[in-house]
Amino acid sequence: MVILTTDQRHPYLWTPSQLATYLSTALRSSEGDPLDKEQAAPLLNFIREQQIGGRAFLSLDEEDFQEYGTLSWLKAHTELI
């Protein structure tokens, strides 16, 4: 379990590392169709490599996910918002 400080509780303020940590847990435990570690890895690696923080991630839309080549990442986006 990751404990966030008051300043870190708002997803807009999350660093790429905090976002990846949250999503790795949230996507595996989501209701409906959870992603396993292998399915989530490309998204988590992309977030870390591209240094995408919470604000940038939340501003992405369906067209952005299509541009990156995978709509499966859209699930992670909707999990967060």
C-alpha positions in Angstrom: 0.0 0.0 0.0 1.3 3.4 -1.0 0.6 6.2 1.6 0.4 9.6 0.0 1.0 12.9 1.7 -1.7 15.6 1.6 0.0 17.2 -1.3 0.2 14.0 -3.3 -3.5 13.0 -2.9 -4.6 15.0 -5.9 -3.8 13.1 -9.2 -2.9 16.4 -11.0 0.1 16.7 -8.7 1.4 13.2 -9.2 4.9 12.6 -10.6 5.4 10.0 -13.3 6.6 7.6 -10.6 3.5 8.2 -8.4 1.2 7.8 -11.3 2.8 4.6 -12.4 2.6 3.2 -8.9 -1.0 4.1 -8.5 -2.0 2.7 -11.9 -0.1 -0.6 -11.3 -2.2 -1.3 -8.3 -5.5 0.2 -9.6 -5.5 -1.6 -12.9 -4.9 -5.0 -11.3 -7.6 -4.6 -8.7 -10.2 -2.8 -10.9 -13.7 -4.1 -11.1 -14.8 -5.6 -14.4 -11.8 -6.6 -16.4 -8.5 -6.1 -14.5 -5.2 -5.9 -16.3 -2.5 -8.3 -15.3 1.1 -7.2 -14.8 2.1 -8.1 -18.4 -0.8 -6.1 -19.9 -0.1 -3.0 -17.7 3.6 -3.0 -18.3 3.7 -1.2 -21.6 1.6 1.7 -20.2 3.6 1.9 -17.0 6.9 1.9 -19.0 5.5 4.6 -21.4 4.6 6.8 -18.4 8.0 6.5 -16.9 10.0 6.9 -20.2 8.0 9.9 -21.4 7.8 11.4 -17.9 4.1 11.8 -17.9 2.8 13.1 -14.7 -0.8 13.2 -13.4 -1.8 16.5 -15.0 -0.5 15.4 -18.5 -2.1 11.9 -18.1 -5.5 13.4 -17.1 -5.4 15.8 -20.1 -5.1 12.9 -22.6 -8.2 12.0 -24.7 -9.2 9.2 -26.9 -7.4 10.7 -29.9 -4.2 10.8 -27.9 -4.5 7.1 -27.1 -5.2 6.2 -30.7 -2.1 8.2 -31.7 0.0 6.2 -29.2 -1.4 3.1 -30.8 -3.5 1.6 -28.1 -6.9 2.2 -26.8 -6.4 -0.3 -24.1 -4.6 2.4 -22.1 -7.9 4.4 -22.2 -9.1 2.1 -19.4 -6.2 3.3 -17.1 -7.2 6.9 -17.9 -10.8 6.3 -17.0 -9.8 4.5 -13.8 -8.0 7.6 -12.6 -10.7 10.1 -13.4 
